[in-house]
Amino acid sequence: MGESPLFYCIRPMSAIGKEEIVAKITEIAERVGGPEGIEIVDVQLLGAGRGRVLRIFIDRPKGVSHADCEFISHQLGTILDVEDVIPGENYTLEVSSPGLERKLFKEKDFERFVGQKAKVVLREPVENQRRWEGKLAGISQGVVALEPSDGRVIHFPLTQVEKANLKFEW
């Protein structure tokens, strides 16, 4: 028999999944922000080509300052560029606070904001309803307690939350 063919499978940078890139950016951002007490709330990579935008939302227990945003932008931007984490063309880096009606993602978000009003959309209905608004009453062992009205509390697993955010009352 003759020689067997040799094949190379090279995965181009552009073939790296968006989720992998976002996970790497999140890991770097947490490494940069953690020692400064800055929480990385969310990382979004939007658009394509020259129109790409990388949005980083940060928070602190006492609120986010302009200096916090500038620190993360400078430190993270430098690392991302040196390590070429975002392959291809240019991107715009935006760093900001999550705002008054910040999204709630993790168990620690629900713990931190107990007593505050939230809006929650569930994957499956509880009491024939998927959309709820009320005061966060707590979270225990992955089960959220929400008080939609005085004296009434509903419970649902955190895994059933499709989206949730704080609800600011004007």
Secondary structure, 3 states (H helix, E strand, C coil): CCCCCCCCCCCCHHHCCHHHHHHHHHHHHHHHHHHHCCEEEEEEEECCHHHEEEEEEEECCCCCCHHHHHHHHHHHHHHHHHHCCCCCCCEEEEEECCCCCCECCCHHHHHHCCCCEEEEEEEEEECCEEEEEEEEEEEECCEEEEEEECCEEEEEEHHHEEEEEECCCC
